[in-house]
Amino acid sequence: MDKRFEIRSAIVRLMQLLAAVIAIYMIATTGVKAETRIGAGTGWLYGQPDILFTYRPEMNRFAFGFRIAYDESETSQYGAYESTDSNTYIGPFVSYFFTPESPGSFYALAGLYQWTLELETPELDESDSASSTALYIGGGYTYKFKGKIFVDVGLAFNTGDQLFVETSASSVETTGGEARLVLGIYTNK
């Protein structure tokens, strides 16, 4: 993959993350008592880094947030050539907490993610990518420990989009589901 494209993609992702942090901070400091969460973790299936930010007004069942996740996995070899595929998810989500004021709560989730699938075969200097804005539906369980620490375990499934990429050595077709485990900190202002 072209190094300039990689650098540009990384800068765009960083800018999106920064915009999300600023937006959540602005909302969180408006004088409304609320819970703000910042967490980092990993996906269960592929070990991808997963970062999320959420904001939930006090006594409200809805939390609003922004998420960035990335995973990279090896695909099968074709002769002497090895290809690597990666998925990136960036976008906003809304969670509905069933028992928001208790330490632990199950939740339902809907997220609208910019989903990008990339495939690279370095030995052949070939790559391909595809992207879509996809609706993810899921849920999970979150628990707040004393000391402002929380853990979040969840699953989300794509509601129908499918991406396909190929090089002369390999191809990948996926609908993109994800499982995550996130540990983070929360504040109540």
Secondary structure as GFF3:
##gff-version 3
##sequence-region A 1 189
A	DSSP	alpha_helix	3	28	.	.	.	ID=ss1
A	DSSP	beta_strand	34	43	.	.	.	ID=ss2
A	DSSP	beta_strand	49	57	.	.	.	ID=ss3
A	DSSP	beta_strand	62	74	.	.	.	ID=ss4
A	DSSP	beta_strand	84	97	.	.	.	ID=ss5
A	DSSP	beta_strand	104	121	.	.	.	ID=ss6
A	DSSP	three_ten_helix	122	124	.	.	.	ID=ss7
A	DSSP	beta_strand	126	145	.	.	.	ID=ss8
A	DSSP	beta_strand	149	158	.	.	.	ID=ss9
A	DSSP	beta_strand	163	166	.	.	.	ID=ss10
A	DSSP	beta_strand	171	174	.	.	.	ID=ss11
A	DSSP	beta_strand	177	188	.	.	.	ID=ss12
###
